Amino acid sequence: MDLAALQALLGDLPGKRVACVGDLMLDRFVYGTVSRVSPEAPIPVLVRSRELKMLGGAGNVARNIAALGGSVALVGLVGGDAEGHDAVRLVGEEQPAIEGYLVTDAERPTTLKTRFISGGQQLLRVDLEESRPVSGEVEQRLIRTIRDAARGAGVILISDYGKGVVTDAVIAAARETAAEVGAKVIVDSKARSFARYGDIDLVKPNAAELSYATDMPTETDDEMAAAIGRALDLWSTKGVLVTRAGKGVSLGLRGNPVRHFRTTPREVFDASGAGDTALAALGLSLAAKADIETAIAFAQLASGVAVGKAGTATVSPTELVEAVLSAHSALAEGKVATIQRMTEEVARWRARGLRVGFTNGCFDILHKGHVAYLAQARTWCDRLIVGVNSDASVRALKGTGRPVNDLESRALVLAGLRSVDLVAPFDEDTPLKLIEAARPDVLIKGADYAEHEVVGGDLVKTWGGEVKLAEIIDGYSTTAAIARMTRKEGHA
């Protein structure tokens, strides 16, 4: 997801309302240090230092929606115990972004997951729960609550962890309410079968869950597409969105071919709650009327940030922007290549039948003219290589005092442009060695050159390539920019 698209979406999210229905949990983290083994058994002894409680399950989905700027109505079940009081208190502390529509069942405990952690690693998890389906008056209160909570919502999210809240009657109430208020229904479920959710808009299993539910393999793209097709035959849902860990996600919408969306692999610190973060981002962006492609990219970005944090963490808009900027910087660095790597990259492009273009310059102070020039050059090829003069080469051509910006700075700025696919520095006066190695299909220079003056032009034509002259925007040049700065400094 690029920065412009992210910023546009983030601007649309504040105040958008989502109803979140499902299994509310309390996550308890007990932190400490381990320095010895118990004499009573071969187990570590944890010396407790601190404890943290936060909303988990459907509550974590709600927390993430609130952190992203949305408004969320949380429908869930708590017990009449201390943990239930803690959950109610935590919802209140997140106000006003989270509206708590919590139903109490004094006959069952609040679902509690306690994790013991030392040195950033979980040692043990202890669960307190009761998974029997709700019924009777408790179920009816949940159904009435859903109708109240969904007023004004653009999306209803069902977070089904199999703890008993999401019964067939609760699902039916969510679907009927969504039809009344014009909301979409998205289900994230740990169920073994997804047929019970009916004709909702989207179900979100992971690859293993889809494989189990369809009795089909889901390792490769082709296997995944076949399994999604089978799922759409078995279930009434309008769409299936499958999370595939490092392989990204795959989307199947009824009547359309399956599409695969890759993701950038990230270092995983703690995967707890990453699925909740993805569900929150997906639902909130769809509530803001984003298209499904944008919503998926946003969910991938948000969950990628979440796995780099400890516990069932939320992500903020600022962290998402920083993640995009960091990825963009890493991508730019990856575009700067030696002549050897450039040659290898060109071979891969050619194997795919892509047309390769080449241009070069000093690009000392990047300005509007450069950006327009490179954008036009990219229209003449599928991949554009930019040869950039080294610092010594620029000094030889332009004299002392140049370049203003060093080679690393110039190369990274060029690599950050969408129109540029590879940046190759060269130390000679001309880029002839790069041209011979790349063997471009099209060689591009500015229209201030005549075709016969373009270095390497005759050579490119010998292997069937062509020379193109790109338009130059009057009034924009590095020399003119330096002159303007010098005049301003003189008047300062």
C-alpha positions as CSV (number, residue, x, y, z in Angstrom):
1,M,0.0,0.0,0.0
2,D,1.6,3.3,-1.0
3,L,1.7,6.3,1.3
4,A,-0.8,8.4,-0.7
5,A,-3.4,5.7,-0.7
6,L,-2.8,5.1,3.1
7,Q,-3.2,8.7,4.0
8,A,-6.3,9.1,1.9
9,L,-7.9,6.1,3.7
10,L,-6.8,7.2,7.1
11,G,-8.5,10.5,6.5
12,D,-11.8,8.7,5.8
13,L,-11.8,6.4,8.9
14,P,-12.5,8.8,11.8
15,G,-16.1,8.3,13.1
16,K,-17.0,5.4,10.8
17,R,-19.1,3.0,12.8
18,V,-18.6,-0.8,13.1
19,A,-20.5,-3.3,15.2
20,C,-18.4,-6.1,16.6
21,V,-20.2,-9.2,17.8
22,G,-18.6,-12.2,19.3
23,D,-16.6,-13.9,22.0
24,L,-15.2,-11.3,24.4
25,M,-12.1,-12.4,26.4
26,L,-9.9,-11.0,29.0
27,D,-6.2,-11.4,28.2
28,R,-3.9,-11.4,31.3
29,F,-0.1,-11.2,30.8
30,V,2.1,-12.1,33.8
31,Y,5.7,-11.0,33.2
32,G,8.8,-12.0,35.2
33,T,12.3,-13.5,35.1
34,V,13.5,-17.0,35.1
35,S,16.9,-17.8,36.7
36,R,16.5,-21.3,38.0
37,V,14.7,-24.6,37.7
38,S,12.3,-25.8,40.4
39,P,13.7,-28.4,42.7
40,E,10.2,-30.0,42.8
41,A,10.0,-30.7,39.0
42,P,12.0,-29.9,35.9
43,I,10.1,-26.7,35.3
44,P,11.3,-23.0,35.2
45,V,10.5,-20.8,38.2
46,L,9.0,-17.5,37.2
47,V,9.6,-14.6,39.6
48,R,6.7,-12.3,38.9
49,S,7.5,-8.6,38.3
50,R,4.3,-7.2,36.7
51,E,0.9,-8.0,35.3
52,L,-1.2,-6.5,32.5
53,K,-4.8,-7.0,31.5
54,M,-6.5,-6.1,28.3
55,L,-9.5,-7.0,26.2
56,G,-9.0,-10.0,23.9
57,G,-11.0,-11.8,21.3
58,A,-13.8,-9.6,20.0
59,G,-12.7,-7.0,22.5
60,N,-9.3,-6.9,20.8
61,V,-11.0,-6.3,17.4
62,A,-12.9,-3.4,19.0
63,R,-9.7,-2.0,20.5
64,N,-8.0,-2.0,17.1
65,I,-11.0,-0.3,15.4
66,A,-10.8,2.4,18.1
67,A,-7.1,2.8,17.7
68,L,-7.5,3.3,14.0
69,G,-9.9,6.1,14.5
70,G,-13.2,4.3,14.1
71,S,-16.3,4.1,16.3
72,V,-17.2,0.6,17.5
73,A,-20.1,-1.0,19.3
74,L,-18.9,-4.1,21.1
75,V,-21.5,-6.8,21.8
76,G,-20.2,-9.6,24.0
77,L,-20.8,-11.8,27.0
78,V,-19.1,-11.6,30.5
79,G,-19.6,-13.6,33.6
80,G,-20.6,-12.2,37.0
81,D,-17.1,-12.6,38.3
82,A,-14.1,-10.4,38.9
83,E,-12.8,-10.9,35.4
84,G,-16.2,-9.7,34.1
85,H,-15.9,-6.5,36.1
86,D,-12.4,-6.1,34.7
87,A,-13.7,-6.4,31.2
88,V,-16.4,-3.9,31.8
89,R,-13.9,-1.5,33.3
90,L,-11.5,-1.9,30.4
91,V,-14.3,-1.1,27.9
92,G,-15.1,2.0,29.9
93,E,-11.5,3.1,29.8
94,E,-11.5,3.0,26.0
95,Q,-14.5,5.3,25.8
96,P,-15.8,7.2,23.8
97,A,-14.5,5.2,20.8
98,I,-15.9,1.9,22.2
99,E,-19.5,1.6,23.2
100,G,-20.0,-1.4,25.4
101,Y,-23.1,-3.5,24.8
102,L,-22.1,-6.3,27.3
103,V,-24.5,-9.0,28.5
104,T,-23.8,-10.7,31.8
105,D,-24.4,-14.4,32.4
106,A,-23.9,-15.1,36.1
107,E,-23.9,-18.9,35.3
108,R,-20.6,-18.9,33.4
109,P,-17.1,-17.5,33.8
110,T,-15.6,-14.7,31.8
111,T,-13.2,-16.2,29.3
112,L,-9.7,-15.6,30.6
113,K,-6.4,-16.4,29.0
114,T,-3.4,-16.0,31.2
115,R,0.0,-16.0,29.6
116,F,3.3,-16.3,31.6
117,I,6.2,-14.5,29.9
118,S,9.9,-14.2,30.5
119,G,12.5,-12.7,28.2
120,G,9.9,-11.9,25.5
121,Q,8.9,-15.6,25.3
122,Q,5.6,-17.2,26.4
123,L,6.3,-20.0,28.9
124,L,2.7,-21.2,29.5
125,R,-0.9,-20.2,28.7
126,V,-3.7,-21.1,31.1
127,D,-7.3,-20.8,29.9
128,L,-10.4,-20.4,32.0
129,E,-13.5,-20.8,29.8
130,E,-16.8,-22.4,29.2
131,S,-17.8,-23.1,25.6
132,R,-21.4,-24.3,25.8
133,P,-23.7,-22.2,23.5
134,V,-25.7,-19.5,25.1
135,S,-29.4,-20.1,25.2
136,G,-32.7,-18.9,26.7
137,E,-32.9,-15.4,28.1
138,V,-29.1,-14.7,27.7
139,E,-29.3,-15.5,24.0
140,Q,-32.4,-13.3,23.6
141,R,-30.6,-10.4,25.4
142,L,-27.7,-10.8,23.0
143,I,-30.1,-10.7,20.0
144,R,-31.8,-7.5,21.3
145,T,-28.5,-5.9,22.0
146,I,-27.2,-6.6,18.4
147,R,-30.2,-4.6,17.0
148,D,-29.4,-1.7,19.2
149,A,-25.6,-1.8,18.7
150,A,-25.7,-1.9,14.9
151,R,-27.6,1.3,14.4
152,G,-25.5,3.5,12.0
153,A,-22.9,0.8,11.4
154,G,-21.5,0.2,8.0
155,V,-20.1,-3.2,8.8
156,I,-21.0,-5.9,11.4
157,L,-18.0,-8.1,12.3
158,I,-18.6,-11.5,13.9
159,S,-15.6,-12.8,15.8
160,D,-16.4,-16.4,16.5
161,Y,-13.8,-18.1,18.7
162,G,-16.2,-21.0,19.5
163,K,-16.8,-19.9,23.1
164,G,-20.6,-20.1,22.8
165,V,-21.7,-16.6,22.0
166,V,-22.1,-17.0,18.2
167,T,-25.2,-19.3,18.0
168,D,-27.3,-19.8,14.9
169,A,-29.9,-17.4,16.3
170,V,-27.2,-14.7,17.0
171,I,-25.9,-15.1,13.4
172,A,-29.4,-14.8,12.0
173,A,-30.0,-11.6,14.1
174,A,-26.7,-10.1,12.7
175,R,-27.7,-10.9,9.1
176,E,-31.2,-9.5,9.5
177,T,-30.0,-6.4,11.3
178,A,-27.4,-5.8,8.6
179,A,-30.1,-6.0,5.9
180,E,-32.1,-3.5,7.8
181,V,-29.3,-0.9,8.3
182,G,-27.5,-1.6,5.0
183,A,-24.4,-3.0,6.6
184,K,-22.0,-5.7,5.4
185,V,-21.4,-8.8,7.5
186,I,-17.9,-10.3,7.8
187,V,-17.1,-13.4,9.8
188,D,-13.8,-14.4,11.3
189,S,-14.3,-17.9,12.8
190,K,-12.5,-20.8,14.3
191,A,-15.3,-23.1,13.3
192,R,-14.8,-26.4,11.4
193,S,-17.6,-25.5,9.0
194,F,-18.7,-22.1,7.7
195,A,-22.0,-23.1,6.1
196,R,-23.9,-22.0,9.2
197,Y,-23.1,-18.3,8.6
198,G,-25.4,-18.1,5.6
199,D,-25.3,-15.5,2.8
200,I,-23.0,-13.1,4.5
201,D,-20.6,-10.8,2.6
202,L,-17.3,-12.4,3.6
203,V,-15.8,-15.2,5.7
204,K,-12.2,-15.1,6.7
205,P,-10.6,-18.5,7.4
206,N,-6.9,-19.2,7.4
207,A,-5.4,-21.7,5.0
208,A,-5.5,-24.6,7.5
209,E,-9.2,-23.9,8.4
210,L,-10.2,-23.8,4.7
211,S,-8.3,-27.0,4.0
212,Y,-10.1,-28.8,6.9
213,A,-13.5,-27.4,5.9
214,T,-13.2,-28.4,2.2
215,D,-11.0,-31.5,2.6
216,M,-8.7,-30.0,0.0
217,P,-5.0,-28.9,0.0
218,T,-4.3,-25.2,0.1
219,E,-0.5,-24.9,-0.2
220,T,-0.1,-23.6,-3.8
221,D,-2.0,-20.8,-5.5
222,D,-3.8,-23.3,-7.8
223,E,-4.7,-25.5,-4.8
224,M,-6.0,-22.5,-2.9
225,A,-8.1,-21.3,-5.9
226,A,-9.7,-24.8,-6.1
227,A,-10.4,-24.9,-2.4
228,I,-12.0,-21.5,-2.5
229,G,-14.1,-22.6,-5.4
230,R,-15.2,-25.6,-3.5
231,A,-16.0,-23.4,-0.5
232,L,-18.2,-21.2,-2.6
233,D,-20.1,-24.3,-3.8
234,L,-20.6,-25.5,-0.2
235,W,-21.4,-22.2,1.5
236,S,-23.8,-19.4,0.8
237,T,-21.3,-16.6,1.5
238,K,-20.7,-14.0,-1.2
239,G,-17.0,-14.2,-0.7
240,V,-14.1,-16.0,0.9
241,L,-10.9,-14.2,2.1
242,V,-8.1,-16.7,3.1
243,T,-5.1,-15.6,5.2
244,R,-2.0,-17.5,4.2
245,A,0.7,-16.2,6.7
246,G,3.8,-15.2,4.7
247,K,2.1,-16.0,1.4
248,G,-0.4,-13.2,1.7
249,V,-4.1,-13.6,1.2
250,S,-6.4,-15.0,-1.4
251,L,-9.8,-13.7,-2.3
252,G,-12.7,-15.5,-4.0
253,L,-15.9,-13.5,-4.8
254,R,-18.8,-15.4,-6.2
255,G,-18.8,-15.2,-10.0
256,N,-15.2,-13.9,-10.2
257,P,-11.8,-15.6,-10.5
258,V,-9.7,-16.1,-7.3
259,R,-7.1,-13.4,-6.8
260,H,-3.9,-13.6,-4.7
261,F,-2.5,-10.7,-2.8
262,R,1.1,-11.0,-1.7
263,T,2.5,-9.4,1.4
264,T,6.0,-8.2,2.5
265,P,7.4,-10.8,5.0
266,R,8.0,-9.2,8.5
267,E,9.8,-10.3,11.6
268,V,7.3,-11.9,13.9
269,F,7.7,-10.9,17.6
270,D,4.3,-12.0,18.8
271,A,1.5,-13.2,16.6
272,S,-1.1,-12.9,19.4
273,G,-4.1,-11.0,18.1
274,A,-2.7,-10.3,14.6
275,G,-5.9,-11.8,13.1
276,D,-8.0,-9.5,15.2
277,T,-6.0,-6.5,13.9
278,A,-6.5,-7.6,10.3
279,L,-10.3,-8.1,10.9
280,A,-10.6,-4.6,12.5
281,A,-8.7,-2.9,9.6
282,L,-10.6,-4.8,7.0
283,G,-14.0,-4.0,8.5
284,L,-13.3,-0.4,9.3
285,S,-12.0,0.4,5.8
286,L,-15.0,-1.2,4.2
287,A,-17.2,0.8,6.5
288,A,-15.4,3.8,5.1
289,K,-16.5,2.6,1.6
290,A,-13.0,1.6,0.5
291,D,-12.9,-1.0,-2.3
292,I,-12.0,-4.5,-1.4
293,E,-8.4,-4.3,-2.8
294,T,-7.7,-1.2,-0.7
295,A,-9.2,-2.9,2.4
296,I,-7.1,-6.0,1.9
297,A,-3.9,-4.0,1.6
298,F,-4.8,-2.0,4.7
299,A,-5.5,-5.2,6.7
300,Q,-2.2,-6.7,5.5
301,L,-0.3,-3.6,6.5
302,A,-2.0,-3.4,10.0
303,S,-1.5,-7.1,10.8
304,G,2.1,-6.8,9.7
305,V,2.7,-4.0,12.2
306,A,0.9,-6.0,14.9
307,V,3.1,-9.1,14.7
308,G,6.1,-6.9,15.5
309,K,4.6,-5.9,18.9
310,A,4.2,-7.8,22.1
311,G,0.8,-9.2,23.3
312,T,-2.6,-8.5,21.8
313,A,-1.5,-5.0,20.7
314,T,-3.3,-2.4,18.7
315,V,-1.8,-0.3,15.9
316,S,-2.1,3.4,15.4
317,P,-2.3,5.5,12.2
318,T,1.1,6.9,12.9
319,E,2.6,3.4,13.1
320,L,1.1,2.5,9.8
321,V,2.5,5.6,8.1
322,E,5.9,4.8,9.6
323,A,5.7,1.2,8.4
324,V,5.0,2.4,4.8
325,L,7.8,4.9,4.9
326,S,10.2,2.2,6.2
327,A,9.2,-0.2,3.6
328,H,9.5,2.4,0.9
329,S,13.0,3.2,2.2
330,A,14.0,-0.5,2.1
331,L,12.5,-0.8,-1.4
332,A,14.5,2.2,-2.6
333,E,17.7,0.8,-1.1
334,G,17.0,-2.5,-2.9
335,K,16.7,-0.7,-6.3
336,V,20.3,0.6,-6.2
337,A,22.4,-2.0,-8.0
338,T,25.9,-2.8,-9.1
339,I,26.5,-3.5,-12.8
340,Q,26.6,-7.2,-12.1
341,R,23.2,-7.3,-10.3
342,M,21.8,-5.0,-13.0
343,T,22.8,-7.6,-15.6
344,E,21.1,-10.4,-13.6
345,E,18.0,-8.3,-13.1
346,V,17.8,-7.5,-16.8
347,A,18.1,-11.2,-17.6
348,R,15.1,-12.0,-15.4
349,W,13.1,-9.2,-16.9
350,R,13.9,-10.4,-20.4
351,A,12.8,-14.0,-19.5
352,R,9.4,-12.5,-18.7
353,G,9.3,-10.7,-22.1
354,L,9.6,-7.2,-20.6
355,R,10.9,-4.2,-22.5
356,V,13.9,-2.6,-20.9
357,G,14.7,1.1,-21.0
358,F,17.8,3.0,-20.0
359,T,18.6,6.7,-19.3
360,N,21.3,8.5,-17.3
361,G,22.3,11.7,-15.7
362,C,23.8,13.4,-12.7
363,F,20.4,14.1,-11.0
364,D,22.1,16.4,-8.5
365,I,19.1,18.2,-7.2
366,L,15.9,16.4,-8.2
367,H,13.2,18.7,-9.4
368,K,10.0,18.8,-11.3
369,G,11.7,18.6,-14.7
370,H,13.5,15.4,-13.6
371,V,10.3,13.7,-12.3
372,A,8.4,14.5,-15.5
373,Y,11.3,13.3,-17.7
374,L,11.6,10.0,-15.9
375,A,7.8,9.5,-15.9
376,Q,7.8,10.0,-19.7
377,A,10.8,7.6,-20.1
378,R,8.9,4.9,-18.2
379,T,6.0,5.1,-20.7
380,W,8.3,3.7,-23.4
381,C,9.4,0.6,-21.5
382,D,8.2,-2.0,-18.9
383,R,11.3,-1.5,-16.7
384,L,13.5,1.6,-16.5
385,I,17.2,1.7,-15.5
386,V,18.7,5.0,-14.5
387,G,22.5,5.3,-14.7
388,V,23.7,7.9,-12.2
389,N,27.1,9.6,-12.2
390,S,29.3,9.0,-9.2
391,D,30.5,12.0,-7.2
392,A,33.9,12.0,-9.0
393,S,32.2,11.7,-12.4
394,V,30.0,14.7,-11.6
395,R,33.0,16.8,-10.5
396,A,34.7,15.9,-13.7
397,L,31.7,17.1,-15.7
398,K,30.5,20.0,-13.6
399,G,33.5,21.3,-11.8
400,T,34.3,21.9,-8.1
401,G,31.4,22.4,-5.8
402,R,29.4,19.7,-7.5
403,P,27.6,17.5,-6.7
404,V,25.5,19.3,-4.1
405,N,24.2,15.9,-3.0
406,D,26.4,12.8,-2.7
407,L,25.9,9.7,-4.7
408,E,24.0,7.7,-2.0
409,S,21.5,10.6,-1.5
410,R,21.0,11.0,-5.3
411,A,20.6,7.3,-5.9
412,L,18.1,6.7,-3.1
413,V,16.0,9.7,-4.1
414,L,15.8,8.4,-7.7
415,A,15.1,4.8,-6.4
416,G,12.2,6.2,-4.4
417,L,10.4,7.2,-7.7
418,R,7.7,4.9,-8.9
419,S,8.8,5.4,-12.5
420,V,12.3,4.1,-11.7
421,D,12.9,0.3,-11.5
422,L,16.7,0.2,-11.0
423,V,19.5,2.7,-10.3
424,A,23.0,1.9,-11.4
425,P,25.9,4.2,-10.5
426,F,28.9,4.6,-12.8
427,D,32.2,6.2,-12.3
428,E,33.2,7.0,-15.9
429,D,32.4,10.2,-17.9
430,T,29.8,8.2,-19.9
431,P,27.5,5.3,-19.1
432,L,28.7,3.2,-22.1
433,K,29.7,0.2,-19.9
434,L,26.3,0.1,-18.3
435,I,24.6,0.3,-21.7
436,E,26.7,-2.5,-23.1
437,A,25.9,-4.7,-20.0
438,A,22.1,-3.9,-20.0
439,R,21.6,-4.0,-23.8
440,P,18.4,-1.9,-23.4
441,D,15.6,-2.0,-25.9
442,V,15.2,1.8,-25.7
443,L,17.8,4.4,-24.8
444,I,16.3,7.7,-23.6
445,K,17.8,11.2,-23.3
446,G,16.4,14.7,-23.1
447,A,15.2,16.5,-26.2
448,D,18.0,19.1,-25.7
449,Y,20.2,16.4,-27.4
450,A,20.1,15.5,-31.1
451,E,19.7,11.8,-31.6
452,H,23.2,11.4,-33.1
453,E,24.6,13.0,-29.9
454,V,23.2,10.4,-27.5
455,V,26.1,8.3,-26.1
456,G,25.5,4.6,-26.9
457,G,22.7,5.4,-29.4
458,D,24.5,3.7,-32.4
459,L,25.4,0.7,-30.2
460,V,21.8,0.2,-29.1
461,K,20.6,0.3,-32.7
462,T,23.0,-2.6,-33.6
463,W,20.9,-5.0,-31.5
464,G,17.6,-3.6,-32.7
465,G,17.0,-1.0,-30.0
466,E,15.9,2.5,-30.5
467,V,16.7,6.0,-29.2
468,K,13.9,8.2,-27.7
469,L,14.2,11.9,-26.8
470,A,12.0,13.0,-23.8
471,E,10.5,16.4,-23.4
472,I,12.3,18.9,-21.2
473,I,10.3,21.3,-19.0
474,D,11.6,24.8,-19.6
475,G,12.9,26.7,-16.5
476,Y,13.9,23.6,-14.5
477,S,17.5,22.5,-14.2
478,T,19.9,21.8,-11.4
479,T,22.1,24.7,-12.5
480,A,19.1,27.1,-12.3
481,A,18.1,25.7,-8.9
482,I,21.6,26.3,-7.5
483,A,21.6,29.9,-9.0
484,R,18.3,30.6,-7.3
485,M,19.6,29.4,-4.0
486,T,22.7,31.4,-4.3
487,R,20.7,34.6,-5.0
488,K,18.5,34.0,-2.0
489,E,21.6,33.5,0.2
490,G,23.1,36.7,-1.1
491,H,19.9,38.6,-0.1
492,A,19.7,37.0,3.3
